[in-house]
Amino acid sequence: MSSGRVRTRRAALGLALTVAAATALTGCSALGSDDSNASSNGGGLEKSKIKVSIMPTTDLAPFWLALDGGYFKAEGLEVEQIIANSGQASMTKAISGEADIALSTYTPFFVAKSKGTADIQLVADGTSVNAKSNAIVTVPTSNVKTVKDLAGKRIAITAMNTASDILTKSVMKDHGVDFSQVKWTLMPLPNMAAALKDNQVDAAYMPEPMLSQSAKTVGAIPVIDINTGASQDFPLTGYGAATKWVQANPKTLAAFQRAMKKATSDAINDRSKVEPLLVKYAHIEEDTAKLLTLPGYGSVLDARRIQRVPDLMLQMGVITSKVEAAPMIAPQATS
């Protein structure tokens, strides 16, 4: 081999080693390492794959829009949804680590804080009560005709200390109805219509889409709308996570919040984006999805608004001492 070829090969080898060393020092791949791709490939996130515990109700429309519409993906997140039977069960999944983030009615979060059973932070808003979006219902054959008839009856709720519990009690109290002798019957939302039909319960607390579905399947009729009195426009659901998870994953949380904020805005402004998702994920018939009442959607947490929840819980005796909402709110993504 000629000395010229030797010098050429040595120069090429030296250049290759220099590139390899530079790559090792920067921690970047020689291909596609531009920071501009960080949001699309999960770069910079503590976790690019997260699990979110949910309940298949209309509260989830912005979440499903973020999932199907690529909002999470654009933030570098791959999100898996896990189904829970109630807000309490959903929160428990976040506490145990089975899920990273959980959708729940707000009440279990504040019960856990009050009792010191879990260290939870609120990470994103979900929904508020709207007119005709949540109601106590019965069937025509029931002996419950008005809110006054609920005293001492069998009322189906998802779990104690959830919104179905506290809001039913609140509405009854607003109308001077004693709820101390109510026979609370705990069951998953999808089972309530059949329980009403089979006379296993006298009434049930239902949100949409169960309201519209049960009206269609068993002829369920409203006893009273929840959007009245102390529960009017009441903060209903939100997303929470264990404080240790929030502290360990600030960038991942911010990505989740940004995706949810954009999806929520789009869900509010364009109902046509919501209805197909309710058909797909909540298994609502297409004609029902077009007619049902949607809850009030939100994504950014406001401490003064959320404070209504623990204040009502204290008034109703669900918790025994005042809980401040503001310290429980996790940092909110600014953009």
N, C-alpha and C positions, 0 to 999 in steps of 0.2 A: 504494500500500500504506500502511496506517495506521501511525503511530508505535508503537502497541501491538503490532502484528504483528511489526514490525521488532525490538522489544525481546525478544519471545518467541523468535523465530528465533535472535537473537544468544545468548540464554541457553542454548538447546538446543545450539547449536554449541559454546559454551564448555564445557558439560558433556561433550559427546562428545570434545572435545580433551583434557579433563582425564582421562577414562577411558583414552583412547589413550596418553597420556603415562605414566599409572600402570602400564599394561600393559607398555609398553616398558621402564620402569625395573625392574620386577620380573622381566622375562623370562618371564612367564606368559601363556598364552592367556586371553582373557576367558571362555572356556568350559572347564569340567572341569580346572582347574589345581590342585585340592586335592591336597596331599601324600599324603593317605590312599590315593590311587590309584597311588602310585609303584610298589608291588609288582606291580600287575596290568598296568601299561603300560610296564614297563621303566624308569621314572623313576629317575634316580640311578645307573644301571648304566653302566659305561664301554662295554660292548657288550651289546646286547640279543639279538643273534644270534650263536651260537657253533657251531663244528663239533667233534664229538667222534669220534675214531677208535676203532673197536671191532672185536671178533671175535665172530661170532654163536654164542656158547656160553652155557651156563646161568649163567655169571658175570654176564651182562648183565641178568638178571631185574629187579633194582631199578632199573637205568637205564631199561629199557623201561617199567616201571611209572611212573616219573617222567615219561616221555615221553607215554605214553597216558593216564595218570591225571590229567594237568594239574598235576603238582607243579612242573615247570619253568615252566609258564605262570603259575602263581600267584606265582612269584618274578620275573616279568617277562622270562623267558628264552624264546627260540625256538631250539631245539636241532636241528641236523642231524647225523645219524649217517653216518660214512664207514667202509666196510668195509676191513679190512686182513687179510692172510693169516697174520700171526704177530704176536707181541708186539713183536719187533724192527721189523717193518714199521710197526706202529702207532705206536711211539715216534718213528720216523723222520718220520712225518707231522707230529707236534707240533714236532719240531726244525726242519723245513723251513718251517713256517707253513701247511702244507696243512690242518692241524687245530689247534684251540686247546688241546684236552685229549685225551689218549690213554689208553685202557685197554691195559695190557700185563701180562704176568707181571712180577714185580718184578725179575727178573735183568737184563734189558737196561738198566734205569735205573741199576743199580749198576755194570754194566760201563762204561757211558758215563761215570759219575762217576769210576771208577777210572782210566780211560784219558784223561780230560780231553777227550773228544770232543764232549761236550754239557753244558750247564749246565741240569740238570733239577731240578725240585722235585716231590715227591710231594704230591698235593692231596686225595686221598680214598682210603680203603681199598676193596677190592673183595671178595675171597673168600679163604678158607682151604681146605686139603684136608680133606675129610670121608671117612669110611670109605666105600669103593666109589664115590667120585666121580671118582677118577682112577686109572688102572691101566695096566700094561704088558700088552698083549693079543697073542694070536696066533690062528690058526685050527687046527682039528683035524688038517689035513693037514701042518702045519708040524712040523719036527723039534725045535722048542722046546717042551718040556713043563713045565719048572720054571725058576726064576730061574737056576739053575746052568748051564742050557743057553744062556744069552744071550751067553756069552763068544765073541767072534769073529764074531757073527752080524750080519745086516743089520737094523738097527733104525730105524724111521721116527720122526723128530721134526720139529717145525715149523721150527726153526732152532737153530743153535748158540748157547749161552749163554742160552737161554730155560729156563723151568721144565721143559719136556719133556726137555731135555738134562740139566740139573743134577740133577733128581729121579730120572731113570732111573739116572744114575751113582751117586747116593747110595744108592739101594736095592740096586744091585749091590754096592757097597762094603760095605754092612751085612751082606751075605750072603757076603762073601769072594770075589766074582766079579770077575775082571780085565776092565775095560772099555777098556783101552788099544788092543786090536785090533778093537774093534767097528767095523763099517762103517756109519757114521751116514748115513742117507738122508733128505735134507731135502725136505719136501713139505707142502702145505696139509692141514689136518686132514680136510677132506671127501674127499680122495683116498686116505686111508690104508686104508680098508676094501677098496677095489678092489685096491690094491697087495698087501694080504695074500692076497686071493683068487687073484690072478694070480701069486703066488710071486715078486713083485718085492722083497719084504722078508720077514723071518722073524718080526718082532714089531713092535709100534708102541706108542708112548705116546699114550694117549687120555684126554681128560676127557669128562664128560657134556656134551652128549647123544650124542656119537659112540660112547661105550661101548654104550649101549642100542641105538642105530641099527645099529651094526656087528654086534651080536649077532643082530639080527633079519635083516639083509640077507646076511651072509656067515658067520654062525655063530661070530663071534669069541668067544673065551673068555679070561678073565683068567689071566695067568701069575703076577702078584703085584700086590696092592693097594699103591698109593703111600702110603697112610696107615699107615705102619709105621716103626719105628726113628727115625732122625734127621729124617725128613720127616713124622712124625705131626703133624696139625693145622698143617701148614706154611703160612705166608702165601703165597698163590698169585698173586693179581692185585691191581692197584691202578691208580689214575688219576694220571697225571703231566702236567706242562706245563713249557714252557721258563721258566726263572726270570724272564726279561725280560717274559714275558706275565703271570706271577703278579704281578710288581711293578707292571705297568701297569694291571692289572684287578682290584684287590682286592675291589671290591663285586660284580663279576660272578662272581668265584670264590666268594665267600661265598654268593651266591644259588645257585650250583650245589651247593655243599656242603649247604646247608639242604635243598634239594629231594632230594638223594640220601640224606640222613640220614632224612628222613621216609619215603621210598620203601623204604629198606632195612628200617626197623622194620616197616612194613606187610607187606613180602615175607616177613619172618621169622615174623610172627604169623599170616599167613593165606596158606597155600599156594594156595588157590583163586584168588588174584589173580595168581599166578605162571604157572600152567599154561597159560592161554589165550595169554599173551605168548610162551611158548616155541613154541607151535603157530604163532603169527603170524610171529614174527621169526626163530626158529631153524629153522623149517620141520620141526618134530617132529610126528609123528602124535599125535593126541589120547590114544590109549591108552598110548603110550610116555611122554608128558608126565606122566601120572598115576603111573607106576611108577618113573621114573628117580630116582637119588639126587642131591639138590641139594648144592652146595658150602656151606660155612659163609659166610654173608654178613656183611659189616661195612661201616662207612662212615667211622668216625673212626679216624685213624691213631694207633697207640701205638708210640713209638720202641723200647721194649724188645722188643716182639713182632716188629717189622719188622727189628730188628737180627739176628734169626735168619737172614735171607736173605744179607746180605753175609758173615756169619760162615761159613755153609755153603759159600758160593762160594769163600771163601779156603781153606777146608779141602779143597775139591775142585780147587783150582788154576785156577779160572775167572778169579779176580783174583789179583794177586801181592802186594797190600798191603791192610791193614785199611781198610775204609771205614765211617765212622760214619753211621748212618741219621738220627739226630736233626737234624743241621743241614740235611738235605735235605727235611725235612717243612715244608710251607708252613703259614702261620697257618690255624687251623681255626675255622670259624664257631661262635660260642658259642650260637646259638639258631636 
